[in-house]
């Protein structure tokens, strides 16, 4: 079993999009691992003072995830993933300007019930100084279908102290909104996504790691939200992200500091900054406690309009996800190793507000606050 100190130092950097794992072994996993996670994501009800009509109840999602990772022969590894989501709640339809200058939210009147299934498979060929991987994924909802795939590779240099990694991925999504005729929505549409990333990881010393990476994504096709009362967006979007991660193990307290920063810019005019800090504290030989905090701030999209925009043919949207705002989230994880089993429990609280952001611009009364809880078990055999 890998040492807990090393686990604390080399845990995946996937908390922020666009980064490959900081460290990947040059051989398949030594044993198979079957992992199960159950999570609940629950949004706070919308403040009654911000609602014009509709339901105040927002999304509640139950998520089940299953993953199998196993060696295949001497040089290959295989990972199979499956997840199931059950969602209910109401969604913001539109934001309208009121006579007093404030904005109010029009929510959907009835609770929405949705189910989503994801399956994915990936395999990796391990070489003397690196590895090559291939992945394929499929997602299905009653109104949405997506097929994705990707290829990535990494190469170690400098006595394995320096690693170059890169990859490409594609996704083709098909959309067929429900109640299309009733609400005069489009009946079907599609979009395509193409992404690439490049990252450099450097082992500074036996206690420190540094990684920096760039990712670029281009999305084209139907990018509007058909479930909003009015939403017209450009038919293409280019996204660029730069992410830097630092891992520092502190032997005197048997803990590790994880620090991540991400800058993001896209052709919609959104700029954002994300800063995340985690403290991985080993407690004896079997327990680990991980408190963490994340800060996020973004500017508004060029075409974000929080008030009434009916009648225009130019890009315009009142979607709160395109507004200027800031957010802070705190998380606490607890993990224990029991021979062949690892148990984990995590809780996160997220709060978004225009007052938390560092970017000026129009904001939205429909910003989300949520709580997320998860329980997991890993079995190694």
Buried (B, 14 or more C-beta within 10 A) or exposed (E): EEEBBEBBBBBEBEBBBBBBBBBBEEEBBEEBBBBEBEBEBBBBBBEEEBBBEBBBBBBBBBBEBBBBBBBBEEEBBBBBBBBBBEBBBBBBBBBBBEEEEEBBBBBBEEBBEBEBEBBBBBBBBBBEEBBBBBBEBBBBBEBBBBBBBBEBBBBBEEEEEEBBBBBEBEBBBBBBBBEBEEEEBEEEBBBEBEBBBBBBBEBEEEBBBBBBBBBBBBBBBBBBBBBBBBBBBBEBBEBBBBBBBBBBBBEEEBBBBBEBBBEBBBBBBBBBBBBBBBBBBBBEEEEBBBBBEBBBBBBBBEBBBBBBBEEEEEBBBBBBBBBBBBBBBEBEBBBBBEEEEBEBEBEBBBBBEBEBBEBEBBBBBBBBBBEBBBEBBBEBE
